[in-house]
Amino acid sequence: MSGPPQPRGELSESLLAALARPVHALPAPRVQAPADPLADEDLQLALYCCYELHYRGLPGVADEWEWEPTLLALRRDMEAVFESALAAAVPRPALPDGPQEMDLALRAIAEADDAPSVSRYINREATHAQLLEFLAHRSAYQLKEADPHSWALPRMYGGPKGALVQIQADEYGNGDPERIHAKLFADTMDELGLDTTYGAYLDHLPGSTLATVNLMSFFGLHRRWRGAIIGHLALFEMESSVPNRRYAEGLRRLGVGSRRATEFFDEHVTADAIHEAIAAVDLAGGLARQQPELTGDILWGAATLAELDGRWARGMLGAWEEGVSSLLIALPEPAASAAAP
């Protein structure tokens, strides 16, 4: 990210103006709930910027802002609006008969998801330009892949912690920096002529995309939502292998079949097929056995993932059906060497 993002409304404008100055006390927060908090451009950008202070920071923003109490108060009020909207949009799933059926309960959430399939579209129909847009959308998370879920590590113990470490170790390349999944995704972007700078496309991404990442940060940063972040990760892993195979096939269909371009997706086909059982049985199921009171949160975390990913998919595919860009700002034409054949 070469500079701070452009504001999208009164909330993000005042926040970004404050963050550009030395740390100081902010006025008492006054956050009004917008019509659709789960896609609102202003709210989601402001939340995203607050959360980024806990990851790599924002250009020109002092590190001391991360724990400024008045900024945390503002974030708390934004999160309250976000959480209320999630609760209204996503009913609590029925609890399984016992923790041993957690994998079946998670599978039921996946099977009830009626969102259109992005992976099937990329596989069969996407143009080269749409593929680039898809990668730009995904970069908001994939360039920090696994980091939001890693916030759960100090909140876990025993078997669930071991399962989480096993999954996350793979995500971070098992010690090989060239195999870190975020690096593999950056390689894909680079091979297609996209900017791999962290946060490069933030101004391009609609609120519905930012909400999918904010959801992970919200769950991961709050200990009270440790069950929800585990449910989110479990469903994420369970539903990853087949879509990533389709994405890789879509790249090859479009003539982008070099190993460097497809390695990220090919890696997930294999890794997530293994992670599926670990995530569902050992991680989510293990946490439900260890702390039964978190069972409802585990399932709700998975259900919110399905809901927000579904909203993102409908928005992106709907724009493409209308023949327009799914981004707030269309991507520049890629370099000739990286363009479709």
GUDRENNU-581941 format. One line per field, with one value per residue (C-alpha): x, y, z. Coordinates in nm, 2 decimals. Example, Ala and Ser with C-alpha at 12.3 -4.5 7.8 and 13.67 -1.06 7.14 Angstrom:
BEGIN
X: c(1.23  1.37)
Y: c(-0.45  -0.11)
Z: c(0.78  0.71)
REM end
This chain:
BEGIN
X: c(0.00  0.17  -0.06  -0.37  -0.70  -0.95  -1.24  -1.59  -1.80  -1.81  -1.70  -1.39  -1.31  -1.29  -1.11  -0.84  -0.79  -0.74  -0.49  -0.28  -0.20  0.00  -0.19  -0.46  -0.79  -1.08  -1.43  -1.69  -1.80  -2.12  -2.17  -2.50  -2.62  -2.64  -2.91  -2.69  -2.40  -2.27  -2.20  -2.18  -1.87  -1.80  -1.84  -1.65  -1.36  -1.34  -1.35  -1.09  -0.85  -0.89  -0.81  -0.51  -0.34  -0.32  -0.17  0.09  -0.04  -0.14  0.10  0.18  -0.01  0.18  0.21  0.09  -0.26  -0.31  -0.40  -0.53  -0.83  -1.05  -0.99  -1.08  -1.40  -1.48  -1.40  -1.62  -1.92  -1.86  -1.83  -2.16  -2.33  -2.15  -2.24  -2.60  -2.63  -2.47  -2.71  -3.01  -2.89  -2.76  -2.99  -2.82  -2.79  -2.95  -2.71  -2.60  -2.70  -2.34  -1.99  -1.91  -2.16  -1.99  -1.86  -2.21  -2.35  -2.08  -2.16  -2.52  -2.44  -2.23  -2.51  -2.77  -2.57  -2.75  -2.50  -2.38  -2.05  -1.76  -1.52  -1.75  -1.78  -1.41  -1.36  -1.60  -1.69  -1.47  -1.28  -0.92  -1.03  -1.27  -1.00  -0.79  -1.07  -1.13  -0.77  -0.78  -1.09  -0.92  -0.59  -0.75  -0.73  -0.49  -0.19  -0.23  -0.37  -0.41  -0.32  -0.68  -0.72  -0.39  -0.53  -0.71  -0.39  -0.33  -0.70  -0.67  -0.52  -0.49  -0.61  -0.78  -0.47  -0.26  -0.51  -0.50  -0.12  -0.11  -0.33  -0.16  0.19  0.09  -0.05  0.28  0.48  0.61  0.90  0.98  0.92  0.87  0.59  0.39  0.05  0.04  0.36  0.22  -0.08  0.15  0.33  0.00  -0.08  0.27  0.25  -0.07  0.08  -0.10  0.05  0.15  0.20  0.01  -0.31  -0.25  -0.62  -0.79  -0.95  -1.08  -1.26  -1.63  -1.76  -1.90  -1.54  -1.40  -1.67  -1.55  -1.21  -1.35  -1.55  -1.23  -1.06  -1.36  -1.38  -1.01  -0.93  -1.20  -1.15  -1.53  -1.56  -1.29  -1.56  -1.68  -1.33  -1.28  -1.61  -1.52  -1.18  -1.33  -1.59  -1.33  -1.11  -1.39  -1.51  -1.17  -1.03  -1.29  -1.31  -0.94  -0.92  -1.17  -0.98  -0.66  -0.85  -0.99  -0.64  -0.53  -0.84  -0.74  -0.39  -0.23  -0.10  0.25  0.33  0.40  0.05  -0.14  0.07  -0.13  -0.45  -0.29  -0.14  -0.47  -0.63  -0.39  -0.34  -0.71  -0.82  -0.60  -0.71  -1.08  -1.09  -0.86  -1.06  -1.40  -1.32  -1.01  -1.04  -1.41  -1.53  -1.24  -1.33  -1.69  -1.60  -1.36  -1.58  -1.94  -2.07  -1.89  -2.08  -2.33  -2.06  -1.87  -2.16  -2.26  -1.91  -1.94  -2.28  -2.16  -1.88  -2.14  -2.36  -2.09  -1.92  -2.25  -2.32  -1.98  -2.03  -2.37  -2.24  -1.93  -2.11  -2.41  -2.18  -2.02  -2.36  -2.44  -2.11  -1.96  -1.67  -1.72  -1.47  -1.52  -1.24  -1.17  -0.82  -0.58  -0.50  -0.23  0.11  0.12  0.34  0.08  -0.23  -0.44  -0.32)
Y: c(0.00  0.31  0.56  0.57  0.47  0.72  0.78  0.67  0.87  1.08  0.80  0.69  1.05  1.16  0.84  0.87  1.24  1.17  0.88  1.11  1.32  1.23  1.02  1.22  1.17  1.13  1.27  1.04  0.81  0.86  0.57  0.56  0.22  0.25  0.08  -0.23  -0.24  -0.57  -0.39  -0.03  0.13  0.38  0.15  -0.14  0.07  0.24  -0.10  -0.24  0.05  0.00  -0.37  -0.31  -0.14  -0.48  -0.64  -0.44  -0.09  0.19  0.42  0.73  0.62  0.60  0.26  0.40  0.44  0.06  0.08  0.44  0.40  0.65  0.48  0.15  0.30  0.41  0.06  -0.09  0.11  0.02  -0.34  -0.32  -0.21  -0.49  -0.76  -0.65  -0.68  -1.02  -1.14  -1.01  -1.17  -1.51  -1.72  -1.94  -2.30  -2.58  -2.75  -3.11  -3.39  -3.40  -3.27  -3.59  -3.47  -3.14  -3.24  -3.32  -3.00  -2.80  -3.00  -2.91  -2.54  -2.58  -2.78  -2.52  -2.24  -2.14  -1.88  -1.90  -2.08  -1.84  -2.13  -2.29  -1.96  -1.90  -2.26  -2.24  -1.88  -1.61  -1.38  -1.29  -0.95  -1.11  -1.34  -1.04  -0.88  -1.20  -1.21  -0.84  -0.92  -1.22  -1.03  -0.85  -1.17  -1.40  -1.16  -1.21  -1.57  -1.75  -1.44  -1.36  -1.72  -1.73  -1.48  -1.78  -1.97  -1.82  -1.88  -2.25  -2.53  -2.91  -3.10  -2.81  -2.60  -2.88  -2.92  -2.54  -2.54  -2.83  -2.64  -2.30  -2.45  -2.56  -2.22  -2.07  -2.31  -2.53  -2.29  -2.24  -1.87  -1.96  -2.20  -1.95  -1.95  -1.57  -1.57  -1.83  -1.61  -1.31  -1.52  -1.58  -1.21  -1.13  -1.38  -1.22  -0.87  -0.75  -0.54  -0.76  -0.48  -0.55  -0.34  -0.22  -0.27  -0.15  0.15  -0.09  -0.33  -0.28  -0.30  -0.65  -0.77  -0.58  -0.73  -1.09  -0.99  -0.78  -1.08  -1.28  -0.99  -0.92  -1.29  -1.34  -1.03  -1.10  -1.39  -1.41  -1.51  -1.78  -2.04  -1.84  -1.80  -2.17  -2.24  -2.00  -2.17  -2.52  -2.44  -2.25  -2.56  -2.80  -2.60  -2.52  -2.82  -2.85  -2.47  -2.44  -2.72  -2.53  -2.20  -2.38  -2.53  -2.19  -2.04  -2.31  -2.27  -1.90  -1.99  -1.90  -2.24  -2.19  -2.36  -2.02  -1.90  -2.21  -2.33  -2.15  -2.32  -2.66  -2.65  -2.59  -2.88  -3.12  -2.93  -2.86  -3.21  -3.31  -3.01  -3.09  -3.37  -3.20  -2.88  -3.05  -3.33  -3.24  -2.86  -2.77  -3.10  -3.11  -2.76  -2.85  -3.15  -2.95  -2.64  -2.74  -2.39  -2.28  -2.52  -2.26  -2.00  -2.25  -2.31  -1.95  -1.85  -2.10  -1.97  -1.61  -1.71  -1.87  -1.56  -1.29  -1.50  -1.55  -1.18  -1.12  -1.38  -1.25  -0.89  -0.99  -1.23  -0.99  -0.72  -0.95  -1.05  -0.69  -0.65  -0.40  -0.42  -0.57  -0.33  0.03  0.13  -0.08  -0.23  -0.08  -0.29  -0.55  -0.54  -0.70  -0.98  -1.08  -1.03  -1.32  -1.50)
Z: c(0.00  -0.12  0.06  0.27  0.11  -0.02  0.22  0.12  0.35  0.66  0.90  0.70  0.61  0.97  1.07  0.81  0.88  1.25  1.17  0.96  1.26  1.57  1.83  2.01  2.18  1.94  2.01  2.16  1.88  1.70  1.46  1.28  1.14  0.76  0.56  0.49  0.73  0.57  0.24  0.34  0.18  0.45  0.75  0.60  0.49  0.84  1.01  0.77  0.84  1.22  1.18  0.96  1.25  1.41  1.10  0.90  0.97  0.73  0.54  0.74  1.05  1.38  1.53  1.86  1.72  1.75  2.12  2.15  2.38  2.20  1.87  2.02  2.15  1.79  1.66  1.93  1.82  1.45  1.55  1.74  1.42  1.23  1.49  1.50  1.12  1.13  1.40  1.20  0.87  1.00  1.23  1.48  1.33  1.51  1.76  1.68  1.91  2.03  1.96  1.77  1.50  1.45  1.10  1.00  1.13  0.94  0.63  0.66  0.66  0.35  0.17  0.26  0.10  -0.22  -0.34  -0.70  -0.75  -0.83  -0.88  -1.14  -1.33  -1.32  -1.45  -1.74  -1.83  -1.69  -1.93  -1.86  -1.74  -1.49  -1.37  -1.29  -1.10  -0.90  -0.80  -0.69  -0.48  -0.32  -0.25  0.04  0.24  0.05  0.09  0.46  0.44  0.77  0.98  1.11  1.21  1.39  1.65  1.79  1.88  2.22  2.30  2.24  2.44  2.42  2.12  1.94  1.97  1.82  1.53  1.46  1.47  1.22  0.98  1.02  0.98  0.63  0.55  0.65  0.43  0.72  0.76  0.39  0.30  -0.06  0.03  0.25  0.09  0.08  -0.12  -0.36  -0.42  -0.48  -0.73  -0.91  -0.92  -1.04  -1.32  -1.44  -1.43  -1.11  -0.84  -0.55  -0.30  0.02  0.00  -0.35  -0.45  -0.14  -0.32  -0.58  -0.35  -0.27  0.09  0.03  -0.02  0.27  0.49  0.42  0.56  0.84  0.96  1.02  1.20  1.42  1.52  1.55  1.76  2.02  2.26  2.32  1.95  1.96  1.88  1.58  1.43  1.46  1.29  1.01  0.96  0.97  0.70  0.50  0.49  0.43  0.12  -0.03  -0.22  -0.50  -0.57  -0.59  -0.84  -1.05  -1.02  -1.14  -1.43  -1.52  -1.53  -1.77  -1.99  -2.02  -2.12  -1.79  -1.71  -1.58  -1.26  -1.09  -1.19  -1.07  -0.78  -0.52  -0.63  -0.69  -0.35  -0.19  -0.37  -0.19  0.14  0.21  0.13  0.43  0.63  0.59  0.83  1.08  1.07  1.11  1.35  1.55  1.55  1.55  1.69  1.94  2.07  2.10  2.31  2.52  2.56  2.48  2.55  2.23  2.00  1.90  1.82  1.62  1.39  1.37  1.27  0.98  0.89  0.88  0.64  0.41  0.43  0.36  0.09  -0.07  -0.08  -0.23  -0.50  -0.60  -0.62  -0.83  -1.06  -1.10  -1.21  -1.47  -1.60  -1.66  -1.84  -1.59  -1.35  -1.01  -0.86  -0.75  -0.98  -1.29  -1.32  -1.56  -1.87  -1.78  -1.94  -2.28  -2.16  -1.90  -2.11  -2.22  -2.54)
REM end
